[in-house]
């Protein structure tokens, strides 16, 4: 049962954070300016890692644990749905957002920045979709 609560907390935290990033943080990156950009992006990458890596790992490990321990078709189905959305999130991060940040750390590029903002909707939608699944898993436990 503890895994369900750890999972819910990590999922809700990440859903809230990704909405903030999508609506406020990423769009405002365009306002930093060329002179300060490289230092800003380097600091952004390091500081963001400190904030997102622990809850992302807690979310992933608890999701795997919950799926492995799920008893019954309904519980397994919910856990699998959550894992599929996590796969979209991690894949999107590795294939779209991390490479975009890798390019942006070399200098601001408006096209790459726009791609970062647009592609991040994948993670935003997936994390928001995970919240009701995490709540439902607790409600039915």
C-alpha positions in Angstrom: 0.0 0.0 0.0 2.9 2.4 0.7 4.0 2.0 -3.0 0.6 3.3 -4.1 0.9 6.5 -2.0 4.5 7.0 -3.1 3.4 6.6 -6.6 0.5 9.0 -6.2 2.6 11.7 -4.6 5.3 11.4 -7.3 2.8 11.3 -10.1 0.8 14.4 -8.9 4.1 16.3 -8.2 5.3 15.6 -11.7 2.0 16.4 -13.3 1.9 19.8 -11.5 5.5 20.4 -12.4 5.1 19.6 -16.1 2.1 21.9 -16.4 4.2 24.7 -14.9 7.1 23.9 -17.3 4.7 23.7 -20.3 2.7 26.8 -19.6 5.2 29.1 -17.9 8.8 28.0 -17.9 9.4 26.7 -21.5 7.6 29.6 -23.2 9.5 32.2 -21.1 12.9 30.7 -22.2 12.6 32.8 -25.4 12.8 35.9 -23.2 16.3 35.2 -21.7 18.3 36.8 -24.5 21.3 35.7 -26.5 24.0 37.0 -24.1 22.7 35.1 -21.0 21.3 32.1 -22.9 24.2 29.5 -22.7 24.7 30.0 -19.0 21.0 30.0 -18.3 20.4 26.7 -20.3 23.4 25.0 -18.6 22.1 26.0 -15.1 18.5 25.1 -16.1 19.6 21.6 -17.1 21.5 20.9 -13.9 18.9 22.4 -11.5 16.0 20.8 -13.3 17.7 17.4 -13.0 18.0 17.8 -9.2 14.2 18.5 -9.1 12.9 15.9 -11.5 15.1 12.9 -11.3 14.2 11.7 -7.8 10.4 11.9 -8.3 10.7 10.4 -11.8 12.6 7.4 -10.4 10.2 7.1 -7.5 7.3 7.1 -9.9 8.9 4.6 -12.2 10.0 2.2 -9.5 6.7 2.3 -7.7 4.8 1.8 -11.0 6.8 -1.3 -11.7 6.4 -2.6 -8.1 2.6 -1.9 -8.3 2.3 -3.7 -11.6 4.3 -6.7 -10.4 2.2 -6.9 -7.2 -1.2 -6.3 -8.9 -3.8 -8.9 -8.2 -6.7 -9.2 -10.6 -7.3 -8.0 -14.1 -8.6 -4.6 -13.1 -5.5 -3.8 -10.9 -3.2 -5.1 -13.6 -5.0 -3.2 -16.3 -4.7 0.1 -14.4 -1.1 -0.5 -13.5 -0.3 -1.4 -17.1 -2.0 1.7 -18.4 0.1 3.8 -16.1 3.3 2.1 -17.2 2.4 2.6 -20.9 2.0 6.4 -20.2 5.3 6.4 -18.3 6.9 4.7 -21.4 5.6 7.6 -23.5 7.0 10.1 -21.0 10.4 8.5 -20.7 10.6 8.0 -24.5 9.6 11.5 -25.2 12.1 12.8 -22.8 14.9 10.7 -24.3 13.9 11.2 -28.0 12.6 14.8 -28.0 13.2 17.0 -25.0 16.8 15.9 -23.9 18.1 16.3 -27.5 16.5 19.7 -27.8 18.1 20.8 -24.6 21.4 19.4 -25.9 21.1 21.6 -28.9 19.9 24.6 -26.9 22.9 24.5 -24.6 25.0 25.4 -27.5 23.0 28.6 -28.1 19.4 29.7 -28.4 17.7 28.5 -31.6 14.1 29.6 -32.1 13.2 26.6 -34.1 14.5 24.1 -31.6 12.9 26.1 -28.8 9.5 25.9 -30.6 10.0 22.2 -31.1 10.8 21.8 -27.4 7.6 23.6 -26.4 5.4 21.7 -28.9 6.9 18.2 -28.2 6.6 18.7 -24.5 2.8 18.4 -24.8 3.4 14.7 -25.1 4.7 14.6 -21.6 2.2 17.0 -20.3 -0.8 15.0 -21.6 0.7 11.7 -20.4 1.4 12.9 -16.9 -2.0 14.5 -16.6 -3.5 11.2 -17.8 -1.5 9.3 -15.1 -3.1 11.2 -12.2 -6.6 9.7 -12.4 -5.0 6.2 -12.8 -2.9 6.7 -9.7 -6.0 7.9 -7.8 -8.1 5.0 -9.1 -5.4 2.5 -8.0 -5.7 3.7 -4.4 -9.4 3.9 -4.5 -9.7 0.3 -5.6 -6.9 -1.1 -3.4 
